[in-house]
Amino acid sequence: MSARFDAIGLVVSDMAASVAFYRRLGFALPEGAETQGHVEAALPGGLRLLLDTEEVVRSFHPDWEPPKGGGRTSLALRCDGPADVDTLFAGMVDAGSRSELAPWDAVWGQRYAVLLDPDGNGVDLFAPLPPAGE
């Protein structure tokens, strides 16, 4: 028996807000997804992003509660270049998304920024910086 990584699942409190957020980031969610309890977006490499409302989760797990404390999920999106991090970040913030960390040149060699989705999950935007001197 073997298992393979297939999907990333997020529980969302407001499907319409989450669909709008992830569409602005370029995820291809189907028409009408805003009104569904479960939606999927195909990702590169055959993976999927799954969004489920709290109500759907409670339909099969009645005692489910959102996590409490400091833990949360984070997704990382690689941009084509450092300027694309800035452009995507600015567009998302202009559209009403929350910012956790504005774009900056990280010491590990990336242009890096963090947005928060409607449920407070982090979405990291990054791109490799050119080598020093270029």
Residue pairs with C-beta under 8 A, 6 or more apart in sequence:
5 47
6 46
6 47
6 48
7 40
7 47
7 48
7 49
7 50
8 43
8 47
8 48
8 49
8 50
8 73
8 75
9 50
9 51
9 52
10 18
10 49
10 50
10 51
10 52
10 73
10 117
10 119
10 121
11 52
11 53
11 54
11 57
11 64
11 66
11 119
12 18
12 51
12 52
12 53
12 54
12 118
12 119
13 53
13 54
13 66
13 118
13 119
14 118
14 119
15 33
15 34
15 35
15 36
15 37
15 39
15 51
15 53
16 34
16 35
17 118
18 51
18 117
18 118
18 119
19 29
19 33
19 34
19 39
19 51
20 34
21 92
21 97
21 117
21 118
22 29
22 41
22 49
22 51
22 117
23 29
24 91
24 92
24 95
24 97
25 77
25 88
25 92
25 123
27 41
27 43
27 49
28 41
28 42
29 39
29 41
29 51
30 39
33 39
33 51
37 52
37 53
37 55
37 56
38 50
38 51
38 52
38 53
38 56
39 50
39 51
40 48
40 49
40 50
40 51
41 48
41 49
42 48
43 49
54 64
54 66
57 64
58 64
72 120
72 121
72 122
73 121
73 122
74 114
74 121
74 122
74 123
74 124
75 121
75 122
75 123
75 124
76 123
76 124
76 126
77 123
77 124
77 125
77 126
78 126
78 127
79 85
79 88
79 111
79 125
79 126
79 127
80 127
81 111
81 127
82 105
82 111
82 127
82 128
82 129
82 130
84 127
85 103
85 111
85 112
85 113
85 125
85 126
85 127
86 103
86 111
86 113
88 125
89 99
89 102
89 103
89 113
89 115
89 125
92 115
93 99
93 115
97 115
97 116
97 117
98 115
98 116
99 113
99 114
99 115
99 116
100 114
100 115
100 116
100 122
101 112
101 113
101 114
102 113
103 111
103 112
103 113
103 125
104 111
104 112
104 113
105 111
105 112
105 129
106 112
106 126
109 128
109 129
110 126
110 127
110 128
110 129
111 126
111 127
111 128
111 129
112 124
112 125
112 126
113 124
113 125
113 126
114 122
114 123
114 124
114 125
115 122
115 123
115 125
116 122
116 123
117 123
